[in-house]
Amino acid sequence: MEHGFEGVSLERVADRAGVSRVTLWRRGVTTEALVTGLLQRLADDYQAEFWPILDSAGTGLERLSACIQALLSVADRHLDLLAISDQTFHWAAERCAFPEGWNGFLTPFVGALREGAGDGSIAFPGRPADAADVVFNTACWGYVHLRRRHGWSSRRVRSQLIALLLDGMRTAPRAGS
């Protein structure tokens, strides 16, 4: 994916896979199908990572922390794909199949924020959907950028990013403060 989606070609894929372009063509492989397949893998992985969080107990802040951790785990597994463009999740939402009841990539974040506002563990201005959009995008794209462009380790980025996001929304004083 070092050439971006525009650089995906059957010739390049065949070369990387060690087969001929004709072999891919005979199997009905198209560049469109390859790109959609990559996006569907991202969407499937995301859903698998987040389903347990949707059913989890705990405060809204704990669930939001779990959401951020899950997002960063998915980002690590799809770092090359996500580094292509900050539109990747938008493309996946447009092109991929989702199970019944799945309302989009922000769903777990909106739920955690609503829960946190209700239980008093999180404070944020405005609507939960807006706050979810900010948290998702700050976490995801900050993480991808620092991992890919700055070469930071996953541990280093996570410690900085999660502390910044959660401390900015925490309503109760931190222990030892």
C-alpha positions in Angstrom: 0.0 0.0 0.0 3.0 2.2 -0.2 1.7 3.7 -3.5 -1.8 4.5 -2.1 -5.1 3.2 -3.6 -4.3 4.8 -6.9 -1.1 2.7 -7.1 -3.0 -0.6 -6.7 -2.7 -2.5 -9.9 -3.1 -6.2 -10.8 0.5 -6.2 -12.1 1.8 -4.9 -8.8 -0.4 -7.3 -6.7 0.5 -10.3 -8.9 4.2 -9.5 -8.5 3.9 -9.2 -4.6 1.8 -12.5 -4.6 4.2 -14.3 -6.8 1.6 -15.1 -9.5 1.0 -13.8 -13.0 -1.4 -11.0 -13.8 -3.3 -13.4 -16.0 -3.8 -15.7 -13.1 -5.5 -12.9 -11.1 -7.5 -11.9 -14.2 -8.7 -15.5 -14.7 -9.8 -15.7 -11.1 -11.9 -12.5 -11.6 -9.7 -10.4 -9.3 -10.0 -6.6 -10.0 -8.3 -3.7 -8.4 -11.8 -2.5 -7.2 -12.4 -5.9 -5.5 -8.9 -5.8 -3.9 -9.5 -2.3 -2.4 -13.0 -3.2 -1.2 -11.6 -6.4 0.3 -9.0 -4.5 2.3 -11.7 -2.0 3.5 -14.0 -4.9 4.4 -11.2 -6.6 6.4 -10.8 -3.3 8.3 -14.5 -3.0 9.0 -14.8 -6.7 10.1 -11.8 -6.4 12.4 -13.2 -3.2 13.9 -16.6 -4.8 14.6 -15.0 -7.9 16.1 -12.9 -5.7 18.4 -15.8 -3.5 19.5 -18.7 -6.0 20.0 -17.5 -7.0 23.5 -17.2 -3.3 24.5 -20.8 -2.6 23.5 -21.9 -5.3 26.0 -19.4 -4.5 28.7 -20.1 -3.1 32.2 -18.3 -0.2 33.9 -18.4 3.5 33.9 -18.6 5.5 30.8 -15.0 6.6 31.3 -13.9 2.9 31.6 -15.9 2.1 28.4 -14.4 5.1 26.6 -10.9 4.0 27.6 -11.7 0.5 26.2 -13.0 2.1 23.0 -9.8 4.1 22.5 -7.6 1.0 23.3 -9.6 -1.1 20.8 -9.4 1.6 18.1 -5.6 1.7 18.5 -5.3 -2.0 18.4 -7.3 -2.1 15.1 -5.1 0.8 13.8 -2.0 -1.2 14.6 -3.3 -4.2 12.5 -4.2 -1.9 9.6 -1.5 0.7 9.9 -0.4 0.6 6.2 -4.0 0.9 5.0 -4.8 3.8 7.4 -1.6 5.6 6.5 -2.9 6.0 3.0 -5.6 8.5 3.8 -7.7 9.9 6.6 -10.7 9.0 4.4 -10.2 5.3 4.9 -13.0 4.8 7.4 -15.3 6.9 5.3 -14.5 4.7 2.3 -15.2 1.6 4.4 -18.5 3.0 5.6 -19.5 3.6 1.9 -18.3 0.3 0.5 -18.6 -2.4 3.1 -21.4 -4.6 4.4 -22.3 -4.2 8.1 -24.4 -6.5 10.3 -27.9 -5.5 11.4 -27.9 -3.0 14.2 -24.4 -1.6 13.4 -24.8 2.2 13.0 -21.3 3.1 12.1 -17.7 3.4 13.4 -18.7 6.0 16.1 -21.4 3.8 17.7 -19.3 2.5 20.6 -17.9 5.9 21.3 -21.3 7.6 21.4 -22.5 4.9 23.7 -19.6 5.3 26.1 -19.9 9.1 26.1 -23.7 8.9 26.8 -23.0 6.4 29.6 -20.3 8.7 31.1 -22.4 11.8 30.9 -25.2 9.8 32.7 -23.0 8.3 35.4 -20.9 11.5 35.9 -17.6 10.0 34.9 -17.2 12.1 31.8 -17.8 15.7 30.9 -17.8 17.1 27.4 -19.3 20.1 25.7 -22.1 19.7 23.1 -23.6 16.5 21.7 -22.3 13.0 22.4 -22.0 12.4 18.6 -19.8 15.4 18.1 -17.6 14.4 21.1 -17.4 10.9 19.7 -16.3 12.2 16.3 -13.5 14.3 18.0 -12.3 11.5 20.2 -12.3 8.9 17.4 -10.5 11.2 14.9 -8.0 12.6 17.4 -7.1 9.1 18.7 -7.0 7.3 15.3 -5.2 9.9 13.2 -2.9 11.1 15.9 -1.9 7.5 16.5 -1.4 6.7 12.8 0.6 9.8 12.2 2.9 9.3 15.2 3.4 5.6 14.5 4.0 5.9 10.7 5.5 9.4 10.3 7.4 9.8 13.5 8.3 6.1 14.1 7.0 6.1 17.7 6.3 2.8 19.3 2.8 1.7 20.1 3.4 1.9 23.8 4.8 5.5 23.6 1.9 6.8 21.5 -0.7 5.1 23.6 0.6 6.4 26.9 0.6 10.0 25.6 -2.6 10.0 23.6 -4.8 8.1 26.0 -3.8 10.2 28.9 -4.4 13.4 27.0 -7.9 12.3 25.8 -9.2 10.8 29.0 -7.7 13.4 31.4 -9.4 16.0 29.3 -12.8 14.4 29.8 -12.5 13.1 33.4 -14.9 14.8 35.9 -13.4 13.4 39.1 -9.9 14.4 40.3 -7.2 11.8 39.6 -6.0 9.7 42.5 -3.1 11.3 44.2 -3.9 14.8 42.9 
